[in-house]
């Protein structure tokens, strides 16, 4: 039974891999379920056993990307070698590096971003809540260590998300070169860290 579940998960992951590649090259709108099934070397009927429609596949691709971002942030939170200040800086820079790698020069992939923003905003809100929770861990650690003085950790985490949106959201990755974005991210996090101390 367990083997069958693992096999199903592997098949779903393969479908998401192939779909993501097609979305990157041809866009979400022009891609059909028939094309995805052909890429996966399976019948269209078989594809529908794993995903009921293209929207669900698009959501799966988006959720994987968001999960990878969260994994990056979790690694930062758990890194005991970094001070809370350095963790906040690493959050901005490492998520920026990941997002720029994924979305710069990927005009076709932005169709998927637009679709998720329009049709499945709930999964974005879930991601943002999880990200806020991880940011709150960094801020709480800073309070305990005396690095920060934050009366309301959760509200501050929301403010940090808003302040860093240019560096962590896909929409901005094509507009600016990575070097420029990294320089700005360092400047903004320095301002944030200075404010969190008082």
N, C-alpha and C positions, 0 to 999 in steps of 0.2 A: 504494500500500500504506500509506504513512504517513498519507494522508488518511483512509483507512478506520479506522485505529487512533485517530486524533484524533476521528473521528465517534463511534466506540464509546465513547471516554472522555467525550465531551460527553453522550451518551445516559445513561451511568451517572451522571454528575454531576446531570443533570436528574432522574433517578429518585430519587437521594438527596435532592435539594432538596425534591421533592414529598413524599417519604416523611417527611422531617424535619418538614415543616409539618403533615402529618397526625398524626404522633406527638405534636406539641405541642398539637394541638387535641383529639384523641380518645383519646390514649394508645396505647401499643405493643400491649397485649393485645387491644384491640377492633379494631385495624386488620387488614384482610385484604389478601392479594395482589391480589384482584379490585378492591378500592377503590384501591389504589396504581396499578394498571394503568389504571383509569379516570381518575385524576388526571393520569396521564402521557399520556393519549390514545393508548394502545396496547393491543393484545390481551394477555390474561393469558399466552398462550403466548409472545408476544414478550418480555414481562417476564422470563419464566423463562430466556430466552437470556442475560440479563445478570446475574441473581441467582437462585441455585437455590432460595432460600426467604427468608422474612421475617427469619430470624435473620441471614442474610448482609447483608441491607439494614440491619438494626439495627446490625450490627458496622461496616458502612461509614459510617453516620452518626456513630457513636461515634468511629471512627478519624479522621474529618475534624475533629471537635471537638478531639480530642487533638492533631492536627497543627497546628491553629490556635493552640493553647496553646504548642506547641513553637516555632512561628514567632515568637510574642511573645517568648519567652525568648531565642531566637537573636538577635533584634534587640537585646535588652538586652546580651547577651554581646559583640556586635560594636560596640557604641557606645563608641568610644574617648574620648568626652567625659566618660564616667561613671567614677568611681573604683570599685574593687571593693565598697566599702561601699555606695555609691549603687546599684550594680547589684543587690546582694542586696535592698536595699529596694525597688527598682523591680520585681524579680521578684515579690515578695509582692503589691505594690499593683496592678501591671498585670494579672497573672493573676487576681487577685481581681476587678478591674473587669470583665474579660472574662467570668468565670464567673458573676458576679452578673447581668450583662446577659443571659446565656444561660439561666439557671436560676431566677432569682427569679420568683415568681408563675407558675411553669410546673409545676403539679401533675401534669398528664398526662405531661409529658416525663420525670418521675422514674420512670415505669414502665420506660422504656428504660434508664435508669441502673441500676435494680434488676435488670433482665434481664441486662445486660452484666456486672454484678457477680456474678451467680449462674451464668450460662451461658458467659461468654466472658472470664473473669478474665485469661486469658493476654495479651490485647491491652492490658489495663490494666497488667500487669506490664512489658510491652515499653515502654509509654509512660513508666512510672516510671523505668525504666532509662535511657531517653534523656534524661529530665529531670534525673536524677542526673548524667549525663555533662556536661550543660550547666552545672549548678550547680558541678560539680568544676572546670570551666574558670574560673569566677569565683573560686573559692577558691584555685586554683593561681596565678592572677594576683595575688591578694592576698598570697600567700606571696612571690612574686617581688618585689612592690613594697614589702614590709615592712609592709603594712597588717594582715596576719594572720600568726598563728604556728600552723600546723595540721600536726601530725605525720602524720595519716592523712586525706587529702583525701576519699577515697571514703566512708569511714565517717562523716565529718563531714557530707558531702552527704546521706547517708541520715538522719542526725539532724535536719538542717534540714528535709527533706521532712516528717518526722514532726511537727516543731515547728510547721510552717505549714499542716498539713492542714486546719485550720478555714477557711483563707483560699483554698485552691486546689482543694477537692473540692466537687462539686455538692450533696452532702447538706446542707451548712450554709447554702446561699444563701437559702433560704426562711425560715430561723429567725431571722435578724438583719438589721436595716437596713444598707445599704451603708456609711453614715457611721460606724456603730458598729464594723463589721468593719474598716474602714480605720484607725480609731483604734487598735484592738487590734493590727492587723498592724504598724503603726509601732512600737508598744511592744514587741512580740515581736522584731521585727528589730533594734531597738536593743539588747535584751538579748543576742541572738545575736552581733551585731557586737562588742559589748563582750567577750563570752567568746572570740571568735575572735582577739582581739588578744593574749591571754595564753597 
